[in-house]
Amino acid sequence: MPSEHSGWIANSLITAFFTISLNNVSTAATQTDRIWSNQSLHITSLLFEHKHYRSFVFSPESLRRVLALLHEGASGEARQELSALLGIRQTESISINASDDPAVYATAVFVREPLKIDPAYAQRIKSFHRANTQSVRQADGGRVIDDWVARATRSKILGLLGTRELSAELVAVNALYFDGKWQHPFDPKRTTRKSFAGQGGKTLIPFMAVESDFPHLANEEIEAVSLPYAGGGYVLDLIMPRRASSTALIRLLKEPRHWIGLRKVQNRHGHVEIPQFDIESRFELKDTLKSAGMMASFDPGRADFTSMTSDKSQLFVGRVIQKVKLSVDEKGTIAAAATAAEMIGGLDPLSEFRFVANRSFLLMLRRTSDDALLIIGVFDATAP
């Protein structure tokens, strides 16, 4: 079975939301957070269709941090579109640098010699995003960036750019790493192979089982459960449509009202079975981002990122790449993601429940303080 196949049991979509509760900070998401959450679901639905309804994982949070770097250096149409995508006013900056987040983030802008970063831009991204800047050579700039990503993700993400030389003139990069242990661990002795039903039929995969108190939601459209990590702040939301189909999964991404209530329900005692799984995905996000409204940034005739460099170079975005890995087992979850934007010149509410993920499902690794989505994905153990 390919390592890409993971999830609960059945034909469901997996979307992973990581949520962190910051001390003395309201857990209510801001309007900006809500707009980006909706954009994240829209982008995920586009990727799901592009992946022909197979298992995949995507990191909205890593992408947002790279787009925020671009927004800081954009003007004109490019800034208007990035502001709309990120859910902020054109005059605003996004500050997404919580120091007590248990997920580990690294953000940087690499510039190819002899180009130089504009000092004012460097100060803005350092203040708002804790982003460093670094000059690299064309001969080995690609390798330098890939090595930086590998270190930031504990060697989980390798070969993000995949080249030794660097053809781009500037690269904005984010990497994230998360290692969360379950608040209620699964006993490995109870892991057994069971049937999972998906787009490709049925297959036998390892299922883990646990009984404890969890947020659980069931209605006519979905059944869902939220699995917390030790220490608080993050949960893994698993959402299964009642009907096992790709159409049902797409509908859940486009109509979150069916499952958004999971974040407010009280804990109930129940039995949960989910698959062990490992999913790895790689995306070229240019076409997807253009479909989401980010068009001027990719157009050399309309993009304006002149404030990013000292010599006011005419840069535009050539491509946006993302690689993501997610592993779920009896102990917990390891997630890693990296995103790079290459810039080119000139260019019964009280009853006990039983949840068995034996159909395709959505998974979301969600930070609970603001509902930011570190990872979103779909799991189908039967898809090729």
N, C-alpha and C positions, 0 to 999 in steps of 0.2 A: 504494500500500500504506500503510495507516495507520501512524503513527509508533509505535503501541503494539505492533506486531508485530516481534519480534526473537528471537534465540536461536541455538542451534546449528541443524543441519538435521534436521528430522524432527519426529515427534510426541512431544515430550519436555517435561519440566517443568524450569524454570530456577529454582534457588534460589541466591542469592548470599550467601556467607559471607565476612566480612572478618575476618582474624585477625592480630593484632599480637604479635610476640615482644618483650617488654620486656626490656631489659638486666638481667642478674642476677636475674631473676624466673623462677620455675618456670613452664613452659608448661602444666602440668597444670591442667585446669579444676576448680574447686571444686564441691562438691555443689550450691551455689546456682546456679552457672553451668549445670550439667547439668540442673537442674530447669527453669530458664528456657529452655534450649535445647529441651527437650521441649515446654514450653508454646508456644514460638515455632512449632514444627512443627505443633502442634495448631491454633493460630490460623490459620496459613497454609492448612491443609487446609479450614478453615471458609470462608476468603476465596475459595479456589479454587472451591469449590462455589457460593458466592454469585456469583462472576464468571462462572458457567456455563462454566468450564474454558477461559477465554480467557487470553491473556498478561496478566500483571500483575507488579508488584513491591511489596513490603511491607518496612518497616523495623522488625524486632523491637527493635533497640538504641535507636532513637529512642523507641519506645513505652515500653520499660523505664525510660528516664530520666524520662519524664513520670509513670509510675505510681509511681516512687520518690519523687517530689515529693509526690504524693497520700498515700503511705504515711506520710511524715513528719508529716503533719497529721491523720491519721485516728485514730479511736478506735472501740471496740466492734466490731460486726459488719463494718463497712467495713475496719477494720484487719486483722481476722482473714482476710478474703477476699483482701485485697491481699498479706498476708504469704504466704498459700498460693500465690497466683499467681506471686509473685516468688521463692518458694523460700527464704524467710528466717523466723526466729522473730519473733514480734510485738515483742519488745524490741530487735530489731536494726535497724540502718540499713545500707543498701547504700552502699558507697563505690565509685563508678564514675567516677573523675576522673583517670585516668592522664594525666600531663602530657606523656609522650613518645609518645603515640599519634599517628601521622601523619594520622589522620582528625581533622577540626576539628569540635568540638562547641560549642554555645552553649545555655545553659539559663537560664530566667528565669520569674519569677512576676509577672504584671501584675495590679494591683488597681484597680478603678474607684473614683474619688473619690465620696463622702468616706470609704469604707471604708479601714482601715489594716491592714497586715500585723502580726501579733503578733511582737514583737522576738525571742522565743525561737525561734519557727519560722523566722524569717529567718536567724538565726544557724546553725541546724541545716542548712538547705539550702545555705548558703554554705560551711560546713565540709565537708559530705559530698559535695556535688554541684557546687560552684563556681557556684551559681545566684544571680543577682542578683534584686532586687525593684524594681519601678517602678510608680509611681502614674500612671494615665491618666484622661482625661476621657471621659464617655459620648459626647460629641459626635464625637470622632475617635479613640477608643481602638482600634477595629478597624483603622483605617489605620496607627496607630503600631505595632501588633503585626505587621501584614503587612509593613511596611517593615523592622522588626527581623529578621524571618525572611528577607526578600530579601537583606539585607546579609550575614547569617550563611551563606547558601547561594550566595553569588556570583551572585545573581539567577536561580538555577535554580528556586527555589520561589517563585512569585508568587501573591498572593491566597489565602493559606491560609484565613483567615476569610471574606474576600470582601465585607466590609461596612465602611463608614467608621465608623458608630456601633458602640458596644460595649454589647450588652444584658446580657452576663454580668457578674457582679460580680467574679469572679476567674478568671484564665486561666493555667494552667501550661503552658509551652511548651518544646520542645526542637527544635533544628535541628542537622543534621550535614551535612558536606561532605567528600567524598573525591575526590582526583585522583591516581590511581595509574598509573604507566607500567609496561608489561610488562617483566619480567626478560628475556624472549625476545620481542622485538617481531615483529609480522607485517610482511612486505614488501608495501606497497600494490600493487606491480606484479603480485603473485600473486593479488590479489583478483579473483574471477570470479563470475558469476551461476550458481547451481546450484539444483537442485530441493530443496525442503523439504516433507516430508509431515506434515500435522497434521490436526486435527479437521475442518477445512473442505476437505480434499483436498490437492492439491499446488500449489505456487507457486514461482516463481523469485525468489531473493533473493541479495544479495552474500555470498560466503563468503571468509573469510580463511584462509590456510594457513601453517603453520610446522613445521619439524622441529627437535626439541631433546630434552632429557631432562626428563621430567615424572613426577610420581606418577600412576600409572594403575592402575585396578582393573576387572576383568572377572569376572563370575560368571554363574550361570544367570538371575539377575533383572535385572542392570544392567550397563552399561558407564559408567565415569566417569573424568574427568581433572581435575587440579588445576593451575591456571595461576598461577604466582607473580608478584608485582609486585616491581619493583626496590626494593632497600633492605630487603626482608624484612618480615615482620609481617602481611601480608595475602595472601590467595589468592582466586581465583575458582574454586569447585567447580562443575563441570558434570556432571549425573547423568542419564543416559538409560535408561529402562526398555527391556528387550528387546522388549516388546510395546508398540506405539504406541497407547495409549489413555488416556483421562482416568482410568479406574479404576486403571490401573497407576501413574499419577502419585500419586493419592491414597494408594495402598498404600505407596509409597515414603516419603511424609510420615508415615504412621502406623507404619511399620516401618523405622526407620533402620538396623536391624542389617544390611540388605542393602548399605548403602553407607558405613557409618561407618568401615570399614576403610581407606578412601581416605586418611584422615589419618595412617596409620601405614606405608603401603607405601613402598618405596624408589623412587627415580627410575629410569625406563627410557627408552631412546631411542625416539622414535616420531614419527609424522606426525599433526598435529592440524588439523582444519578446523572452524571455527565461524562462524556468521553475524555480520556487522555488525548491531547493533540499537540502537534507542532505545525505551524503554518508559516510559510515564508513567501513574501511577495515583493515584486519590483515593478515600479510604474514610471512611465514617461507621462508627466501630467500636463503637458502643454495643451493638447486638444481638450482635455477635461476642464482645465481652468478657463480656456477661451469660451467653452460652453457655459461656464458659470459667470461669465461677464467680464473676465480679465483679458481684454483683447489688445488694448493700446500698448501694453508692456512688451508684447511680442512683435510689434510692428516698428521697424526701424524708422519709418516716416512719422510715427506718432508718439513713440516713447520718449520721455524726457527724464533721464536720471543723471543729469549734468552735475547735480550737487553732491554726488558721491565721490568724485575725484577732483584733485587739485587743478588739473588742466581742463576741467569741464568737458570730459570726453562724451561723445554721443554714443551712449550705451543702450542696448535693449536686451531683453531676456531671450536667450537662444533656446534653452530647455530647462525644465524642472524635473528632477529625478528624485524618487524616494524608494528606499528599501526598508522592509519591516520584517521582524521575526517575533513570533509569539509562541511560548511553550507553556502548557498547562498540565500539571501532574498532581499527585496526592499531596505534595508539600505546599504548592502555591503556583505562582506565575512569574515567568521571566519575559519581559518585553523589551525590545530594542527597536529603534527607528532612526533613520537619518534622511534628511532632505537637503538637496542642493539646487540653487538657482544659478545657472551659468549666464553671465552677462557678456555679450559680444559687442565689439565696437561697431559703430557706424551704421549700426545694426540692432361558598358559605363562609363568610369572612372569619369565623371563629373556629371552624373545624380544622382538623389536621389535614395537610395536603400531601400529595405525592407527585413529585416532578421528575420525569424521566426524559432526558434530551435525546430522543431516538428518531428525530427528524431533523431536517436542515434547520439551522437557526442563525439568528443575528447574535453577534457578541460585541460588547462595548466595554472597554476599559476606561472607567470614568472617575475623574477627580470630583469628590463630593462637594467641595467648597464652592465650586462655580459650574459644575457639570461639564467641564472641559473634557473632550474626548481624546485621550492619548492614542487609543487604538480603536478602530472599527473594523469589523470583518464579517464574513459569511463562512459558515462551516457546512460542508456536505461531504461526508466520507465516501460517497459513491461516485462523485463527479470525476471525470478523467483529468 
